[in-house]
Amino acid sequence: MRKYIYMALFATLLFACNEDKFLSEKPLDFMSGENSYLTVADFDASVVEFYYLVRFEFYCNQGTSLDYYSGTDMTRGSGKHSNLATELNPSSGSIKTHWDNLYKLIAQTNVVISRLPSSELTDAQKIKYEAKAKFFRGFAYRTLAYLFGGVPLQLEELSSPKTDYVRETKETVLLQAIDDVDFAAKNLDDITAVRDGEISSSAAYFLLSELYLSVNKNKEAAEAATEVIDHPALDLMRTRFGRKTDLAGDVYSDLFRRGNQNRSAGNTEGVWVIQFQEDITGGGSSTSSYFWDTPSNYLLERHAAPQVNHFRFVINGTQVEPFLWQYSDYTGGRGIGIYFPAPHFYTTVWESDYTNDIRNSNYNFVRKIKYNNPDFISKYGTLVGEEFDVMNPNLPTGVTFTTISDDYPDQLPNHSMFGYQAKCTTPYDHPDALYENKETGKLKGTAGGTYADQYMFRLSEAYLLRAEAYLKQNEKGKAADDINVVRRRANASDVSAADVDIDYILDERLREFGMEEKRRFTLSRTGEFYNRVKNLNPYYNSGYSADKKDFQETYTLYPIPQSVIEANKDAVLEQNPGYK
């Protein structure tokens, strides 16, 4: 009798309860997908991952992070960067890396957005974290649209593999980014209420202005830029400030001194600053390993400063070495000269204000490099002087130059000797742990990174974005006014309204943001990519380019990675034109 009672009781329990709920497992002593997105601390950890992924993609993925300069009107690159046919192909590992990094960021933001409704957060907190996630999702889709054109949109968390993606139009992707970033702009904290490096409503309005320009919503673009420009806590830096003002320089060079980028340092110009701190977990920078780790340091110094120890004078038939390497002065640290400026950026854009524009001073665009080899100075100093003028060598009769490793050893610029942007390195101010000899300035072999925080958005760009919006509305007087705010800070002469066109604005961006802005974005957004590279950068045209071919319009977009196309087995993911 007892046996039947037990069986009846079990049957009653079985059919009286929710079977799915009864059988589900609830983890109590470990983290899982079910209990990881409940508290503010949980969501804070997820947001930290957003920042990590952005820093990794744009700064810390070795040379791949520098692809945003490659194949543009700004630089020539060696190795893969000199042969776009090889670099830009559907099987390229770096192209796949960009795609994966950006979609990983999107996937993470989708998880946060999807999990907020069931979390323990208050309604106000939910809105705040949704705004943060949507900022980064919009930022990622904007980047994908600039790089690849139209891409698949995924706006919800996935719980199983999906293999039937199709591409949306570029405009559809950008409009989705606008929706996300508009929500962020209206709901993120004010810039005065966030810590250094955190996104704010001002950062969102900045991004929103750029996005509106990309879809020709020019009135809205001007209004969004005005939200940034008119913020009472933001202003251009116009007098010297911060660390190392005892060193010769100017306010523009101070903007890029190590430790000077953040609001806590008195800088009111940084709108969104990517944070680096050497030798701490998660700090993004190391003094013990500059390159081989992943993530690595930001390797702008290594790629964009010359390797001066490969430069030689030939005096009475003998090669002599005027520069020692690697030194923390205006010789470029531990640069190896992978990138050097294209002719238009190197000379043409500076012609009207070559001597008075502080952005072209030797503190900022290093063109005169002092000899630092004591043996050379003692023996030949009276013959060649104290420094080498890259733009006007004016060498004595019988003195020539060459290099020990360059395609063009008797031409300037070359990879061993060229004028370079001082912001790529930290002159006289590398971290102490990197010095082999602090007194002489000699660096250790583990140098090669750029050890300052990096501007993702800087206020002067908001002026140039608004100038572009005014130009597109045929308000050239207002456009000139905004450009002149930036030029006056640089001690450059005013531009007249009649001379303002899109090429002038793109040139001004080179002057203000050389080796700082992600130039590929700017050229893609403005639709000027092909014309600018074709007409202004001979290194990517026949006779100079490694593949001996003219720059192709195909190269203005990256190819969709072939492995992504093949994995998407249940729908056709179209390749960009010109790629096979």
Buried (B, 14 or more C-beta within 10 A) or exposed (E): EEEEEEEEEEEEEEEEEEEEEEEEEEEEEEEEEEEBBBBBEBBEEBBEBBBBBBBBBBBBBBBBBBBBBBBBBBBBBBEBBBBBBEBBBBEBEBBBBBBBBBBBBBBBBBBBBBBBEEBEBEEEBBBBBBBBBBBBBBBBBBBBBBBBBBBBBBBEBEEEEEEEBEBBEBBBBBBBBBBBBBBBBEBBBEBEEBEBBBBBBBBBBBBBBBBBBBBEBBEBBBBBBBBBBEBEEBEBBEEBBBEBBEEEBBBBBBBBBBBBBBBEBEBBBBBBBBBBEBEEEEEBBBBEEBBEEEBBBBBBBBBBBBBBBBBBBBBEEEEBBBBBBBBBBBBBBBBBBBBBBBBBBBEEBBEEBEEEBBBBBBBBBBBBBBBBBEEBBEEBEEEBBEBBBBBEBEBEEEBEBBBEEBEEBEEBBBBBBBBBBBBBBBBBBBBEEBBEEEEBBBBBEBBBBBBBBBBBBBBBBBBBBBBBBBBBBEBBEBBBBBBBBBBEBBBBEEBEBEEBEBBBBBBBBBBBBBBBBBBBBBBBBBEBBBBBBBBBBBBBBEEBBBBEEEBBEBBBBBBBBBBBBEEBEEEEBEBBEEBE
